[in-house]
């Protein structure tokens, strides 16, 4: 279980694209600091940060059973979802805006349009769906028809070509995080595979640590720039849209459970690194980030693999951090725990999209009295319709959360 999560979840001046140095254990006083546990509470009510929440139940069939959702993109009225079962058997499903199943894209194999193991996907400006597979990118049209393959041979010094995260750029290329970086944490890949540009070298120690653990979501796009955080790092970097400038934008202060500066040996692997971590009483690391116009969120994991969600208002500088969310708006009193495997890690614009198991909503609904269920029906008919028809073994339900100004 631990190894599985390790794999999955596997200064400030203007920096050049060949930046070097350890940024995970030092803080520059000029960047914005987010002291995530300065306003910690075990339970955070929806009303503290939620404007509205829309439920999207994902239709369940024998063909589209969903395990863990690692990437979700909403595009042109459809939800594109990469699903795995314990990191294996990755599939790409498409649902409409109401959660009705449409199709699966691609198949495992070695033939045209088939993938060995795709780690991530994105949707380009031309609406082509692009799967990041081993040493290649597979391109499909919006209907799921295979178009062509972009093959790129990584220089041997950079390891085998596989992108753990991938995003489209404005100049018809792709920005990615290598699965096993050797020197650089980012690579830009031309659409035709003719050129690979490697950049952002944070130093040998940081590169080594980034291979021991992967974040759920560490590379996120906004209209103005990209944001990046890598494993065991406390700094969120901003990357200009032309990828010519990298700057440190936010420092995440995990006091009193900040991860100390642990020596890293080039011979270390995931197991030896885990042994070093196990000697600590406790620590906190970033598992995911999301950036909106007025806020950002940070998904956090501790030594015991407990999850926390922290929200930071860019305007008010207010911080909200908790390990449980309490519904005081819809299913009154229902508790939604944040876990290491169920930390928010997808957004659509300014909306957080978070999957929850049907059992969580069912528990909340069934705890309501008959009179309270009637109130739910009258006040929030869409919630009532979903919750009253759910089954325990259904696919996850998506929560589309609109965050209010807090």
TIDRENDREN-885455 format. One line per field, with one value per residue (C-alpha): chain; y, z, x; residue in one letter. Coordinates in steps of 0.25 Angstrom, whole numbers. Layout:
N
kette	A:...
c2	Y:...
c3	Z:...
c1	X:...
rest	A:...
% end
This chain:
406
kette	A:A:A:A:A:A:A:A:A:A:A:A:A:A:A:A:A:A:A:A:A:A:A:A:A:A:A:A:A:A:A:A:A:A:A:A:A:A:A:A:A:A:A:A:A:A:A:A:A:A:A:A:A:A:A:A:A:A:A:A:A:A:A:A:A:A:A:A:A:A:A:A:A:A:A:A:A:A:A:A:A:A:A:A:A:A:A:A:A:A:A:A:A:A:A:A:A:A:A:A:A:A:A:A:A:A:A:A:A:A:A:A:A:A:A:A:A:A:A:A:A:A:A:A:A:A:A:A:A:A:A:A:A:A:A:A:A:A:A:A:A:A:A:A:A:A:A:A:A:A:A:A:A:A:A:A:A:A:A:A:A:A:A:A:A:A:A:A:A:A:A:A:A:A:A:A:A:A:A:A:A:A:A:A:A:A:A:A:A:A:A:A:A:A:A:A:A:A:A:A:A:A:A:A:A:A:A:A:A:A:A:A:A:A:A:A:A:A:A:A:A:A:A:A:A:A:A:A:A:A:A:A:A:A:A:A:A:A:A:A:A:A:A:A:A:A:A:A:A:A:A:A:A:A:A:A:A:A:A:A:A:A:A:A:A:A:A:A:A:A:A:A:A:A:A:A:A:A:A:A:A:A:A:A:A:A:A:A:A:A:A:A:A:A:A:A:A:A:A:A:A:A:A:A:A:A:A:A:A:A:A:A:A:A:A:A:A:A:A:A:A:A:A:A:A:A:A:A:A:A:A:A:A:A:A:A:A:A:A:A:A:A:A:A:A:A:A:A:A:A:A:A:A:A:A:A:A:A:A:A:A:A:A:A:A:A:A:A:A:A:A:A:A:A:A:A:A:A:A:A:A:A:A:A:A:A:A:A:A:A:A:A:A:A:A:A:A:A:A:A:A:A:A:A:A:A
c2	0:10:7:9:22:26:24:31:42:36:126:137:144:142:129:124:112:105:108:100:99:92:100:90:94:109:121:134:145:152:142:140:130:121:116:105:101:115:113:98:91:77:79:90:94:95:109:114:113:107:116:104:89:82:66:58:43:35:25:11:0:-13:-6:7:3:14:11:23:36:42:52:59:69:76:80:83:78:65:59:52:43:34:23:12:0:1:8:-2:-4:10:14:27:29:40:44:55:67:60:48:38:29:32:24:19:24:15:1:-5:-12:-10:-7:6:15:5:9:1:9:24:32:44:51:65:72:81:94:87:77:66:56:53:41:41:27:21:28:34:42:37:46:44:53:57:45:35:32:29:40:38:36:45:38:44:37:43:45:34:44:48:33:27:36:36:48:47:60:67:80:87:100:112:109:95:87:80:83:71:65:53:41:38:51:50:65:74:74:79:76:83:74:79:73:65:60:67:75:72:84:80:91:94:87:89:81:66:64:70:62:49:52:55:40:34:40:46:57:55:68:77:84:93:103:117:127:135:124:110:106:95:88:75:64:68:83:94:104:106:112:120:118:128:124:125:116:126:130:122:129:125:129:123:117:106:107:93:98:90:78:83:72:74:74:59:55:48:38:35:20:23:17:17:7:13:27:22:16:30:36:26:31:44:46:53:61:68:68:74:64:73:88:95:110:119:133:137:125:113:99:90:75:70:56:53:41:33:36:44:55:70:81:95:107:120:133:142:154:153:144:135:121:109:95:83:68:66:75:76:78:89:92:80:67:74:68:59:57:56:51:56:44:41:34:44:58:68:69:73:87:93:108:112:100:89:75:65:50:44:30:27:22:35:42:30:31:46:44:32:39:50:49:48:62:66:58:66:79:74:70:84:92:84:75:71:67:59:52:47:43:36:27:24:10:6:-1:11:19:31:44:57:69:82:92:107:114:127:139:135
c3	0:4:-8:-17:-11:-12:-27:-29:-20:-29:-20:-21:-32:-46:-50:-63:-69:-65:-50:-40:-25:-14:-12:-4:9:8:7:1:8:-4:-9:-3:9:11:26:23:38:44:43:44:48:48:41:31:27:13:16:19:4:-4:-13:-20:-22:-34:-34:-47:-45:-55:-61:-58:-68:-69:-79:-71:-57:-51:-40:-37:-45:-48:-58:-62:-73:-76:-91:-101:-91:-88:-77:-81:-69:-68:-58:-53:-43:-33:-44:-54:-65:-69:-78:-84:-83:-88:-81:-85:-76:-69:-66:-77:-83:-97:-101:-97:-105:-109:-105:-99:-108:-118:-131:-137:-128:-116:-104:-95:-83:-84:-71:-75:-86:-90:-100:-110:-116:-128:-119:-122:-110:-107:-99:-93:-95:-94:-104:-112:-112:-118:-125:-126:-131:-122:-126:-122:-136:-136:-144:-143:-134:-130:-127:-119:-115:-102:-101:-93:-83:-80:-78:-85:-91:-83:-78:-64:-67:-80:-84:-97:-100:-108:-120:-123:-114:-101:-87:-79:-66:-69:-61:-58:-59:-60:-60:-63:-58:-70:-85:-97:-108:-122:-128:-138:-128:-136:-124:-109:-100:-86:-75:-60:-53:-38:-34:-33:-19:-24:-36:-28:-18:-29:-34:-20:-20:-30:-28:-32:-39:-39:-53:-55:-66:-64:-75:-72:-68:-63:-48:-44:-31:-30:-19:-6:-10:-2:-14:-25:-37:-48:-62:-73:-85:-94:-84:-84:-69:-56:-43:-29:-26:-13:-1:6:21:27:41:51:42:32:25:29:20:19:12:-1:-7:-22:-18:-11:-16:-12:-1:5:4:11:22:24:25:35:45:46:56:45:33:22:7:-4:-12:-22:-25:-33:-36:-39:-42:-27:-19:-19:-12:-7:-5:7:12:25:29:32:19:24:15:17:8:9:2:1:-3:-12:-8:7:9:18:19:22:25:30:29:28:20:27:18:25:12:5:13:27:35:25:26:14:19:11:9:2:-10:-10:-10:-20:-32:-44:-48:-59:-59:-45:-41:-33:-38:-27:-28:-16:-14:-15:0:5:-1:2:17:18:10:19:32:28:34:25:27:24:11:7:10:1:-10:-10:-8:-16:-25:-33:-21:-17:-30:-30:-15:-15:-27:-24:-21:-13:-25:-35:-41:-33:-33:-37:-29:-37:-26:-29:-18:-13:-9:6
c1	0:11:19:7:4:19:19:5:6:22:62:54:60:57:62:68:63:76:73:81:81:72:60:52:58:61:51:54:47:42:32:18:18:6:6:-4:-5:-7:-22:-24:-37:-40:-53:-56:-71:-75:-80:-66:-62:-73:-82:-89:-86:-92:-92:-89:-91:-83:-91:-87:-86:-77:-69:-65:-63:-54:-44:-35:-36:-22:-26:-39:-41:-54:-54:-65:-76:-69:-62:-49:-44:-32:-35:-26:-27:-15:-7:-9:-19:-20:-32:-37:-52:-61:-74:-84:-86:-97:-88:-94:-84:-79:-67:-53:-41:-29:-25:-13:-4:7:-1:-5:-12:-9:-1:9:5:0:3:-4:-12:-16:-25:-19:-24:-29:-37:-28:-27:-12:-7:7:12:26:35:23:10:-2:-12:-27:-38:-50:-58:-47:-41:-26:-19:-4:8:19:31:43:55:60:75:81:86:72:67:55:44:32:24:17:10:7:0:-1:6:1:11:6:16:15:21:23:29:38:35:49:57:72:76:64:50:43:43:36:33:29:16:24:34:45:51:52:56:60:60:59:70:68:81:85:79:65:65:68:57:47:48:45:30:21:11:-4:-3:9:8:-4:-8:-14:-17:-4:6:9:11:20:23:31:32:38:38:32:33:22:29:23:27:24:16:28:36:47:46:44:41:38:24:19:26:18:21:18:23:22:23:33:41:55:67:70:83:81:91:92:90:77:64:50:51:64:58:45:54:60:46:41:51:44:33:24:25:16:18:10:2:-5:-8:-18:-18:-31:-32:-34:-30:-21:-22:-11:-14:-5:-1:6:15:3:-3:-14:-19:-22:-27:-23:-29:-22:-29:-20:-28:-30:-18:-27:-24:-33:-27:-35:-34:-50:-60:-74:-86:-94:-101:-107:-106:-106:-95:-89:-74:-65:-51:-39:-30:-16:-23:-35:-29:-34:-25:-33:-39:-48:-45:-48:-56:-50:-54:-53:-58:-64:-69:-84:-84:-80:-92:-101:-97:-101:-114:-118:-115:-125:-139:-151:-154:-140:-140:-152:-145:-134:-144:-150:-138:-127:-135:-122:-115:-128:-129:-115:-114:-127:-123:-109:-104:-91:-84:-87:-75:-70:-78:-72:-73:-72:-68:-70:-61:-66:-58:-53
rest	X:X:X:X:X:X:X:X:X:X:X:X:X:X:X:X:X:X:X:X:X:X:X:X:X:X:X:X:X:X:X:X:X:X:X:X:X:X:X:X:X:X:X:X:X:X:X:X:X:X:X:X:X:X:X:X:X:X:X:X:X:X:X:X:X:X:X:X:X:X:X:X:X:X:X:X:X:X:X:X:X:X:X:X:X:X:X:X:X:X:X:X:X:X:X:X:X:X:X:X:X:X:X:X:X:X:X:X:X:X:X:X:X:X:X:X:X:X:X:X:X:X:X:X:X:X:X:X:X:X:X:X:X:X:X:X:X:X:X:X:X:X:X:X:X:X:X:X:X:X:X:X:X:X:X:X:X:X:X:X:X:X:X:X:X:X:X:X:X:X:X:X:X:X:X:X:X:X:X:X:X:X:X:X:X:X:X:X:X:X:X:X:X:X:X:X:X:X:X:X:X:X:X:X:X:X:X:X:X:X:X:X:X:X:X:X:X:X:X:X:X:X:X:X:X:X:X:X:X:X:X:X:X:X:X:X:X:X:X:X:X:X:X:X:X:X:X:X:X:X:X:X:X:X:X:X:X:X:X:X:X:X:X:X:X:X:X:X:X:X:X:X:X:X:X:X:X:X:X:X:X:X:X:X:X:X:X:X:X:X:X:X:X:X:X:X:X:X:X:X:X:X:X:X:X:X:X:X:X:X:X:X:X:X:X:X:X:X:X:X:X:X:X:X:X:X:X:X:X:X:X:X:X:X:X:X:X:X:X:X:X:X:X:X:X:X:X:X:X:X:X:X:X:X:X:X:X:X:X:X:X:X:X:X:X:X:X:X:X:X:X:X:X:X:X:X:X:X:X:X:X:X:X:X:X:X:X:X:X:X:X:X:X:X:X:X:X:X:X:X:X:X:X:X:X:X
% end
